[in-house]
Amino acid sequence: MAVARRSGHIENTDIQQHSTNAGLAKVSHSQLSCGSFRSQTDYIKLPGMTFYHQVWNQRVSARGESPEDSIFLCVTSHGMPSVSWCETEIDDRRFIWEPPRCEIDFVSDVGTDHVVLILNKALLREVFDAETVSRLLRSRHCLASTIHNKQQFTNTVQKLIKRYSGREESLGDAVTRKAINLEIFDLLDDMLTGTHGQNGYFADTKRAKALSRALQLIESAEESISVGQLARGVGACQRTLEYAFRDRFGITPVRYLRWSRLNALHRDLCIADPRYESVGQAALRHGFTELGRMAGEYRHLFGRLPSESLVSNPPRTTPPLHEVLRAM
């Protein structure tokens, strides 16, 4: 049976409806302060994933357990009142993380504003390797991150909710759902490795694997490709590739792709016969129309001008670009 895809906005004056609205049937909420209860919930539900932005106006406690097949993640907005989670204060540098069927016990102050993500284990296994999933399922209560990454997570989730709220047709599109999934997992990557790799879940898995696949795709491509095509080809967000290339090579994917074409030009010049081939002809074949700019970048990479490669009869084999960059 197909999983319902829903999005919307709910305003509520009954605190007991929160668990039902959020898909947390095993959690009971109680009001701890005086006055009428009011809340607003904006949400998106996709196969294997639910996320929502929730605001309420009273001091509230909640007790129960996380869903039996899903991870529960909660991030409070920056500058909001603190939340006590299992007797631990969740400040601006921490976020809540509970594996399936674990205790939920929190107290939030008046005016709490937070984002929640409920993520099915099966979806994790589709995206990450077994070791990473095992680590994620063993972690609990609260994890460290940075203020910047927490803000980025809450802001992006709220933008996604605003963008797709009420747009059932868009959420039924497989390409749209994949794009949302990739963006959410990219945010998780930043959250979990936000304190100089302190939590260490993704630093050696997600970005490294995306980079490895990207390098293979670049080397095997017969035509020029864009960063967008590269990201789709490796199944990662462009931002993930941006971080991966900067971490490994200190340059953007855009520059790497351009320099990869330069390396292909270098390879051709190394085996070309100057009686039948000119630098200009070879450059145009590889998509370079500004020969002066190309020559400057070529000299930066290879220590010589293109014309010198063509006539100096250098070695007939040239290494791939990532090896050239490592040797610089």
C-alpha positions in Angstrom: 0.0 0.0 0.0 1.4 3.4 -1.0 2.6 5.7 1.9 0.5 8.8 2.2 2.4 12.0 1.4 1.0 14.9 3.4 1.9 18.4 4.2 0.1 21.2 5.9 -0.4 23.6 8.8 -2.2 22.8 12.1 -3.3 25.3 14.8 -4.3 23.6 18.0 -5.6 24.4 21.5 -5.6 20.8 22.7 -2.2 19.7 24.0 -3.0 16.0 23.7 -3.3 16.4 19.9 0.4 17.1 19.5 1.5 13.5 19.7 -1.1 12.5 17.1 -0.2 15.3 14.8 3.5 14.6 15.0 3.2 10.8 14.6 4.3 10.1 18.2 1.5 8.0 19.5 3.6 6.7 22.5 4.3 10.2 23.9 2.0 12.0 26.4 2.2 15.8 26.8 1.3 17.8 29.9 1.0 21.5 30.4 3.1 22.9 33.3 2.1 26.6 33.2 -1.2 28.5 33.6 -3.2 29.8 30.7 -4.7 28.7 27.5 -2.6 26.4 25.3 -1.9 27.3 21.7 0.4 25.7 19.2 1.2 25.8 15.5 2.6 22.9 13.6 3.8 22.9 10.0 4.8 19.6 8.6 5.8 17.4 5.7 5.4 13.6 5.6 7.3 11.5 3.0 8.0 7.8 2.7 10.3 7.0 5.6 10.6 10.6 6.8 8.6 13.2 8.6 9.8 16.6 9.6 7.9 19.5 11.2 8.3 23.0 12.8 6.4 23.4 16.0 5.8 26.4 18.3 3.8 26.5 21.5 3.1 29.1 24.1 3.3 27.2 27.4 5.7 25.3 29.5 5.3 21.6 28.5 6.5 18.2 29.6 6.5 15.1 27.5 7.1 11.4 28.4 7.1 8.3 26.3 9.4 6.6 23.8 10.6 7.2 20.2 8.9 5.3 17.4 9.9 1.6 17.2 11.3 1.9 13.7 12.6 5.4 13.5 15.2 7.8 14.8 13.9 11.0 16.5 15.9 14.2 16.1 14.9 17.5 17.6 16.7 20.9 17.1 15.7 24.0 19.1 15.9 27.3 17.3 18.8 29.6 18.3 18.1 32.0 21.1 15.0 30.1 22.2 14.4 29.0 25.9 16.3 25.9 26.9 14.9 22.4 26.9 15.7 19.8 29.5 16.0 16.3 27.8 16.4 13.3 30.1 17.8 15.8 32.8 20.3 17.2 30.3 20.0 20.9 29.3 19.9 21.3 25.5 21.8 24.5 24.7 22.7 26.2 21.5 25.5 23.7 20.8 23.5 20.5 21.3 20.6 18.7 19.7 18.4 15.8 20.6 19.0 12.4 19.0 17.1 9.2 20.0 17.3 5.8 18.3 14.1 3.7 18.0 12.2 2.7 21.1 14.2 4.9 23.5 13.0 7.1 26.3 11.6 10.5 25.6 11.5 12.7 28.7 11.7 16.5 28.2 10.5 19.8 29.7 10.4 22.8 27.4 10.0 26.4 28.6 7.3 28.9 27.5 7.7 29.9 23.9 9.7 26.9 22.7 10.4 26.9 18.9 11.8 23.7 17.5 12.2 21.5 14.4 11.7 17.7 14.6 12.9 15.0 12.1 11.6 11.4 12.4 13.7 9.2 10.1 12.9 5.5 9.4 15.8 3.0 9.9 15.1 1.5 6.4 15.8 4.9 4.8 19.1 5.2 6.7 20.2 1.9 5.3 19.4 2.9 1.8 21.7 6.0 2.1 24.5 4.9 4.5 26.7 1.9 4.9 26.1 -0.7 7.7 28.8 0.7 10.0 27.5 4.2 9.9 23.9 3.1 10.5 25.1 1.0 13.5 26.8 4.0 15.0 23.7 6.1 14.5 21.5 3.6 16.1 23.8 3.3 19.2 23.9 7.1 19.9 21.3 8.7 22.1 20.1 11.6 24.2 22.1 14.6 22.9 25.0 15.2 20.5 27.3 18.2 20.1 27.2 20.4 17.0 27.8 24.1 16.3 25.5 27.1 16.5 25.9 27.7 12.8 25.0 24.2 11.7 22.0 24.1 14.1 20.7 27.3 12.7 21.3 26.1 9.1 19.4 22.9 9.9 16.4 24.7 11.4 16.3 27.4 8.7 16.5 24.9 5.8 13.8 22.6 7.2 11.5 25.6 7.7 12.2 26.8 4.1 11.4 23.2 2.8 8.2 23.1 4.8 7.2 26.6 3.5 8.1 25.7 -0.1 6.1 22.4 -0.2 3.3 22.9 2.3 0.0 22.0 0.6 1.7 21.0 -2.6 0.6 17.4 -2.7 1.4 16.9 -6.4 5.0 18.1 -6.0 5.6 15.8 -3.0 4.3 12.9 -5.1 7.1 13.4 -7.6 10.0 11.0 -7.2 12.6 13.6 -8.3 11.3 16.1 -5.7 11.3 13.6 -2.9 14.9 12.5 -3.8 16.0 16.1 -3.8 14.4 16.7 -0.4 16.0 13.5 1.0 19.4 14.5 -0.2 19.1 18.0 1.3 18.0 16.6 4.6 20.9 14.1 4.7 23.3 16.8 3.7 22.2 18.8 6.7 22.6 15.8 8.9 26.2 15.4 7.6 26.9 19.0 8.8 25.2 18.5 12.1 27.0 15.3 13.0 30.5 16.5 11.9 30.0 20.1 13.0 32.5 20.1 15.9 35.7 19.3 14.0 34.5 15.7 13.3 33.8 15.1 17.0 31.0 12.7 16.4 32.8 11.3 13.4 29.9 9.5 11.7 30.1 10.9 8.2 33.5 12.4 7.8 35.0 9.2 6.4 31.9 7.8 4.7 29.4 10.1 3.0 31.7 12.9 1.6 34.6 10.5 1.0 32.4 8.1 -1.0 30.7 11.0 -2.9 34.2 12.3 -3.8 35.4 8.9 -4.9 32.4 8.4 -7.2 32.7 11.9 -8.5 36.4 11.4 -9.5 35.6 8.1 -11.2 32.7 9.8 -13.1 35.0 12.7 -14.2 37.7 10.4 -15.4 35.3 8.3 -17.4 33.2 11.1 -18.9 33.6 11.4 -22.6 32.1 14.9 -22.7 32.2 18.0 -20.4 29.8 17.7 -17.4 28.4 20.3 -15.0 28.5 20.3 -11.2 24.7 19.6 -11.3 25.2 16.6 -13.6 28.0 15.4 -11.4 25.9 15.6 -8.2 23.1 13.7 -9.8 25.5 11.1 -11.1 26.9 10.3 -7.7 23.7 10.7 -5.7 24.8 13.6 -3.6 23.9 17.3 -3.1 26.0 19.9 -4.7 26.9 21.2 -1.3 28.3 17.8 -0.2 30.5 17.8 -3.3 31.6 21.4 -2.5 32.8 20.5 0.9 34.4 17.3 -0.3 36.4 19.0 -3.0 37.4 21.8 -0.8 38.5 19.5 2.0 40.6 17.3 -0.3 41.9 19.7 -2.9 41.2 23.2 -1.6 39.2 24.1 -4.7 35.6 24.0 -5.8 34.1 21.3 -8.0 33.6 24.0 -10.7 37.4 24.6 -10.8 38.2 20.9 -10.6 36.0 20.2 -13.6 37.8 23.1 -15.6 41.2 21.8 -14.5 40.2 18.3 -15.5 39.6 19.6 -19.0 43.0 21.2 -18.8 44.5 17.9 -17.8 42.8 16.2 -20.8 44.2 19.0 -23.0 47.7 18.4 -21.5 47.3 14.7 -22.2 46.5 15.4 -25.9 49.3 17.9 -26.3 51.8 15.3 -24.9 51.0 12.9 -27.6 50.2 15.3 -30.5 52.4 15.8 -33.5 53.0 19.6 -33.9 53.1 19.2 -37.7 49.4 18.4 -37.7 48.0 19.8 -34.4 48.1 23.4 -32.9 47.5 24.5 -29.3 44.5 26.5 -30.5 42.9 23.5 -32.2 43.4 21.2 -29.2 42.1 23.9 -26.8 38.9 24.5 -28.8 38.3 20.7 -28.9 38.3 20.8 -25.1 36.0 23.8 -24.8 38.5 26.6 -24.2 37.9 29.8 -26.1 39.9 32.2 -24.0 43.4 31.0 -24.9 45.2 33.5 -22.7 43.4 32.6 -19.6 43.8 28.9 -20.4 47.5 29.3 -20.9 47.9 30.9 -17.5 46.0 28.1 -15.7 47.9 25.5 -17.7 51.2 26.9 -16.6 50.0 27.0 -13.0 49.1 23.3 -13.1 52.0 21.9 -15.2 54.8 24.4 -14.9 55.0 25.1 -18.6 53.0 26.7 -21.4 50.8 24.6 -23.7 53.1 25.3 -26.6 56.1 23.9 -24.7 54.2 20.7 -24.1 53.4 20.4 -27.7 57.0 20.7 -29.0 59.1 19.3 -26.1 58.1 15.7 -26.5 57.4 15.1 -22.8 56.4 11.6 -21.4 53.5 10.1 -23.3 51.6 9.1 -20.2 50.0 11.7 -17.9 48.5 11.1 -14.4 44.8 11.9 -13.6 44.2 15.4 -12.2 43.8 14.3 -8.5 47.3 12.9 -8.6 48.6 16.2 -10.2 47.0 18.2 -7.4 48.4 16.0 -4.7 51.9 16.5 -6.1 51.6 20.3 -6.2 
